[in-house]
Amino acid sequence: MRDEYSTIIKPIITEKSTALKEEKNLLCFQVDPRATKIDIKRAVESIFKVKVDKVNIVNIKPKPKRLGRFEGKRPGWKKAYVTLKKGEKRVEYFEGG
């Protein structure tokens, strides 16, 4: 795969992902659709300097949408749930002031 910064596209920040982060030390990212679990694990470990326990992947299917009589689809994408090992520090997405 390519470098780490092109593997992980962006963190997913929702109420559910924030709760998972606080309760289970689990991170949620939008990743490159061609990325594998091993690629994602290496990318998270090198970018955030933490140890990863496991990676779960979900492929989000494209949603059909329409505007008047025109039909189309939103693009599909890949989501990764990354579980950190016990005792690892929490990852802060937005640091600084």
C-alpha positions in Angstrom: 0.0 0.0 0.0 1.0 3.6 -0.2 2.2 5.8 2.7 0.3 6.0 6.0 -1.2 9.4 5.4 -3.0 8.3 2.2 -4.2 5.1 3.9 -6.2 7.0 6.6 -8.4 9.6 5.0 -9.9 11.2 8.1 -11.2 10.3 11.6 -14.9 9.9 12.0 -16.2 12.1 14.8 -19.8 11.3 15.8 -21.6 10.7 19.0 -21.2 7.0 18.6 -17.5 7.1 17.8 -16.8 9.5 20.7 -18.5 7.2 23.1 -16.6 4.2 21.8 -13.3 6.1 22.1 -14.0 7.0 25.7 -15.5 3.6 26.9 -13.6 1.0 24.9 -10.5 2.8 23.7 -11.6 2.3 20.1 -10.9 4.7 17.2 -13.0 5.1 14.0 -11.5 6.2 10.7 -12.5 6.6 7.1 -9.8 4.7 5.1 -8.8 4.1 1.5 -11.1 1.5 0.0 -8.0 -0.6 -1.1 -6.5 -0.6 2.3 -6.2 -3.9 4.2 -6.3 -4.5 8.0 -2.5 -4.8 8.1 -2.1 -1.5 6.2 -4.5 0.3 8.6 -2.7 -1.1 11.6 0.7 0.0 10.4 -0.6 3.5 9.5 -2.3 4.1 12.9 0.8 2.8 14.8 3.2 5.0 12.9 1.0 8.2 12.8 -0.3 8.2 16.4 2.6 6.2 18.1 0.3 3.7 19.8 0.0 -0.1 19.8 -3.0 -1.6 18.0 -4.8 -4.7 19.3 -7.1 -5.4 16.4 -8.8 -3.8 13.3 -12.4 -4.3 12.1 -13.5 -3.1 8.7 -16.9 -2.1 7.4 -17.7 -1.4 3.8 -20.4 1.3 3.6 -22.5 0.7 0.5 -23.4 3.6 -1.8 -26.8 5.2 -1.0 -29.3 5.9 -3.8 -30.3 9.5 -4.0 -32.5 11.5 -6.3 -33.0 15.2 -7.1 -36.3 15.6 -8.9 -36.4 13.1 -11.7 -32.6 12.5 -11.7 -31.3 9.5 -9.9 -27.8 8.9 -8.7 -25.8 7.4 -5.9 -23.6 8.7 -3.1 -20.2 7.1 -3.2 -19.4 4.1 -1.1 -16.5 4.1 1.4 -14.6 2.0 3.9 -14.7 2.5 7.7 -12.2 1.0 10.1 -12.7 0.5 13.8 -9.2 0.3 15.5 -9.0 -1.2 19.0 -5.9 0.0 21.0 -4.1 -2.3 23.4 -4.7 -2.1 27.1 -2.8 0.7 28.8 -2.3 2.8 25.6 -2.8 6.5 25.9 -5.8 8.1 24.4 -5.4 9.6 20.9 -6.5 13.3 20.6 -7.4 14.3 17.1 -7.5 18.0 17.7 -4.6 19.2 19.8 -3.2 22.7 20.4 -4.8 26.0 21.0 
